[in-house]
Amino acid sequence: MRVIISGILMMLFLSIAPLKGAVEEPSGQDAAALMQQGKTKEAIAIFEKLAAKGDSKAMVEVGLCYYEGRGVKQDYPAAMDWFLKAFSSQNADAFVNLGVMHRDGQGVPENKKIAYCVFLTTHMCGLGSESTQARSNSCLRRLVEKLTKEEIKDCLSNYTVPYVMAYMEAKGKLEGIPDKYKPSKESPAIKDLDWWMDGELDGLYGPPTEEEKKLRKEKAEMREKEFNDLVHTLVFQVKFPGATAEQYKSYNIITDGSMGSSAIRANKLTKGENETVYEDSTSIFANQHRYITLESKEGKNFVYEIKHPVKPSPTDWSKWQKPVYTLKTSMETFSLMSGRDPKSKINDIPVDSPEIRFKVVKE
């Protein structure tokens, strides 16, 4: 059974639609189609061209070809090189693939403890898509059964995330743990990261000492303060031309961390002479991207991008803005959580579409 699969990445490539009017060059979609037809050499040539332009998904696909021997001679070191390139572009699938190769000793000395740290980091940090998480979690569960309690404690007590990264980049040739990668205040041991519930560590290390209890309390108070400092409120207004507000039924607040839908309530509408304004608010945190979508009763969805720094801070009202595009179906809004371009995106914006403005406040 194949441990590393490329089907998910294939689906991602197939979901990318070419832009109208653009000069058509071979794309990931074309390469995926060729791969399905068995034309692996032609597909690899396209993936390599895309990879040379910095496409991390294409890098992973080339790596998988070398890993599995599809269209090329099986070559684990070459596969690892491609995964490392993709990983340097923050591709989570490449990170998990590197963990698998270290677990199984493919192209590098077998090191199940490094693999454990890779799968654990992917899980604890929520790296990648849901499918990436599911695969990593499955690998983690199976690997935990093969490691002793002492081996896991050694990982958690003596390894740091920078050490794990450096070990992989050195392709297993890093002897011992260099001083700069040993646990420190700036780079804590994995067990000292803010990943754990107290009971999880107590199961490995036994009941905490009084000093450890004191440190846990201080860290909890610090986390609560950091969280409270981070929480802000996004206040937004929707301006409907004339009496068109009655044509819309709901809105979504979408970030990389959550998605929530609310009905447009009549008691929050303020009618003017030539327009109707709707105002509402929601809590926001540190997010890589934020969107508001409006859904009409006909099922059309207007997408507005809320451009604001990842770490929120108070602002004045933004300028009124039109939607960046529309969607044919509300199901496509789920792709916005992962930052992907929806397949049914329509760039032609109606002249009478609603406008949005927003501000961020700290209450």
NORRAFEN-V962412 format. One record per residue. N is the residue number from 0. PSI is psi in degrees with one decimal (none if undefined). BURIAL is 1 if it has 9 or more other ideal C-beta (glycine too) atoms within 8 Angstrom, else 0. Layout:
# NORRAFEN-V962412
((N PSI BURIAL) (N PSI BURIAL))
This chain:
# NORRAFEN-V962412
((0 134.3 0) (1 132.3 0) (2 -41.5 0) (3 123.7 1) (4 149.6 0) (5 0.5 1) (6 -40.9 0) (7 -45.2 1) (8 -35.8 1) (9 -45.5 1) (10 -38.5 0) (11 -42.4 1) (12 -40.3 1) (13 -20.1 1) (14 -4.5 1) (15 117.9 1) (16 140.4 0) (17 146.6 0) (18 137.9 0) (19 137.8 0) (20 -7.9 0) (21 154.6 0) (22 118.3 0) (23 118.1 0) (24 158.2 0) (25 132.8 0) (26 177.0 1) (27 -34.0 1) (28 -43.2 1) (29 -43.2 1) (30 -41.1 1) (31 -40.3 1) (32 -42.7 1) (33 -38.4 1) (34 -40.8 1) (35 -27.1 0) (36 -1.9 0) (37 6.0 0) (38 67.6 0) (39 -38.7 1) (40 -42.8 0) (41 -38.6 1) (42 -43.6 1) (43 -38.7 1) (44 -39.4 0) (45 -44.6 1) (46 -40.7 1) (47 -37.6 1) (48 -42.0 1) (49 -39.6 1) (50 -37.2 1) (51 -21.8 0) (52 4.1 0) (53 10.7 0) (54 107.8 1) (55 -30.3 1) (56 -40.1 1) (57 -37.5 1) (58 -43.6 1) (59 -41.9 1) (60 -41.8 1) (61 -43.1 1) (62 -39.9 1) (63 -35.5 1) (64 -43.6 1) (65 -34.8 1) (66 -42.1 1) (67 -12.2 1) (68 37.7 1) (69 109.1 0) (70 -10.5 0) (71 165.4 1) (72 136.0 0) (73 129.1 0) (74 95.8 1) (75 -43.9 1) (76 -40.0 0) (77 -41.0 1) (78 -43.8 1) (79 -39.5 1) (80 -43.2 1) (81 -39.2 1) (82 -37.2 1) (83 -38.5 1) (84 -45.3 1) (85 -38.8 1) (86 -36.6 1) (87 -18.2 0) (88 16.7 1) (89 36.5 0) (90 116.6 1) (91 -32.7 1) (92 -39.3 1) (93 -39.5 1) (94 -46.2 1) (95 -40.8 1) (96 -39.9 1) (97 -38.3 1) (98 -42.8 1) (99 -43.4 1) (100 -36.5 1) (101 -35.5 1) (102 -41.2 1) (103 -1.3 0) (104 43.0 1) (105 103.7 1) (106 -8.2 0) (107 160.6 1) (108 139.6 0) (109 130.8 0) (110 89.9 1) (111 -26.5 1) (112 -39.1 1) (113 -43.1 1) (114 -42.5 1) (115 -44.8 1) (116 -36.1 1) (117 -50.5 1) (118 -38.3 1) (119 -45.1 1) (120 -42.8 1) (121 -43.2 1) (122 -50.7 1) (123 -31.7 0) (124 -2.7 0) (125 39.8 0) (126 142.1 1) (127 -168.4 1) (128 177.5 0) (129 -37.8 0) (130 -37.7 0) (131 -44.0 1) (132 -44.3 1) (133 -43.3 0) (134 -43.3 1) (135 -43.1 1) (136 -38.1 1) (137 -43.2 0) (138 -41.0 1) (139 -45.8 1) (140 -45.0 0) (141 -36.1 0) (142 -35.9 1) (143 -33.4 1) (144 -20.3 0) (145 -14.6 0) (146 145.5 1) (147 164.2 0) (148 -38.3 0) (149 -37.1 0) (150 -41.5 1) (151 -41.8 1) (152 -37.2 1) (153 -44.1 1) (154 -52.0 1) (155 -33.4 1) (156 -31.1 1) (157 -14.8 1) (158 145.2 1) (159 160.2 1) (160 -43.4 1) (161 -34.4 0) (162 -44.4 1) (163 -44.0 1) (164 -45.1 0) (165 -38.4 1) (166 -44.3 1) (167 -41.7 1) (168 -29.2 0) (169 -1.3 0) (170 42.6 1) (171 6.2 1) (172 12.5 0) (173 116.3 0) (174 124.0 0) (175 -166.1 0) (176 106.3 0) (177 150.0 1) (178 -39.4 0) (179 -14.0 0) (180 2.4 1) (181 155.6 1) (182 137.4 1) (183 177.2 0) (184 -38.8 0) (185 -29.2 0) (186 84.7 1) (187 158.1 1) (188 156.0 1) (189 -35.4 1) (190 -19.1 1) (191 3.3 0) (192 160.2 1) (193 49.1 0) (194 -19.1 0) (195 150.1 0) (196 145.6 0) (197 -40.1 0) (198 -30.3 0) (199 -44.8 0) (200 -35.6 1) (201 -31.8 1) (202 -27.2 0) (203 -44.1 1) (204 -7.2 0) (205 177.1 0) (206 143.3 0) (207 153.0 1) (208 170.5 0) (209 -38.4 0) (210 -41.8 0) (211 -37.6 0) (212 -41.9 1) (213 -44.4 0) (214 -39.5 0) (215 -41.9 1) (216 -43.1 0) (217 -41.6 0) (218 -38.5 1) (219 -42.1 0) (220 -37.5 0) (221 -43.0 0) (222 -40.6 1) (223 -41.3 0) (224 -44.7 0) (225 -39.4 0) (226 -47.0 0) (227 -36.2 0) (228 -30.2 0) (229 -32.4 1) (230 126.3 1) (231 171.1 1) (232 127.5 1) (233 114.6 1) (234 130.2 1) (235 151.6 1) (236 141.5 1) (237 125.1 1) (238 112.0 1) (239 127.6 1) (240 136.0 0) (241 -127.8 0) (242 27.4 0) (243 -7.0 1) (244 -32.2 1) (245 -9.6 0) (246 -6.8 0) (247 145.3 1) (248 -27.6 0) (249 170.4 1) (250 157.8 1) (251 140.3 1) (252 119.6 1) (253 128.7 1) (254 179.2 1) (255 -8.2 0) (256 -17.9 0) (257 169.1 0) (258 125.1 1) (259 139.3 0) (260 141.8 0) (261 146.7 1) (262 148.7 0) (263 114.0 1) (264 136.3 0) (265 -32.4 0) (266 -5.7 0) (267 8.8 1) (268 133.0 1) (269 114.8 0) (270 131.5 0) (271 -171.4 0) (272 -41.4 0) (273 4.7 0) (274 164.6 1) (275 131.5 1) (276 132.1 1) (277 133.8 1) (278 138.2 1) (279 179.2 1) (280 163.8 0) (281 155.6 0) (282 141.7 0) (283 157.2 1) (284 -154.0 1) (285 114.4 0) (286 142.1 1) (287 -32.0 0) (288 153.7 1) (289 138.1 1) (290 153.3 1) (291 133.3 1) (292 142.8 1) (293 130.7 1) (294 126.1 1) (295 165.3 1) (296 -16.2 0) (297 -5.8 0) (298 1.7 1) (299 141.4 1) (300 125.9 1) (301 129.9 1) (302 125.7 1) (303 131.1 1) (304 127.3 0) (305 96.9 1) (306 109.5 0) (307 147.9 1) (308 153.0 0) (309 -48.5 0) (310 113.5 0) (311 151.6 1) (312 154.5 0) (313 144.0 0) (314 166.7 0) (315 177.0 0) (316 138.6 0) (317 174.3 1) (318 155.6 0) (319 136.7 0) (320 144.1 1) (321 164.3 0) (322 151.4 1) (323 -26.6 0) (324 175.3 1) (325 161.8 1) (326 147.6 1) (327 -25.7 1) (328 145.9 0) (329 -22.4 1) (330 -27.8 0) (331 -16.8 1) (332 -23.1 1) (333 -28.6 0) (334 -21.3 1) (335 -26.7 1) (336 -36.7 1) (337 0.5 0) (338 9.8 0) (339 152.3 0) (340 124.9 0) (341 147.9 1) (342 -31.6 0) (343 22.7 0) (344 132.1 1) (345 121.2 0) (346 -15.3 0) (347 113.7 0) (348 125.0 1) (349 144.5 0) (350 -36.7 0) (351 22.7 0) (352 150.7 1) (353 155.3 1) (354 155.5 1) (355 146.7 1) (356 161.8 1) (357 163.6 1) (358 157.3 1) (359 130.0 1) (360 155.9 0) (361 113.2 0) (362 none 0))
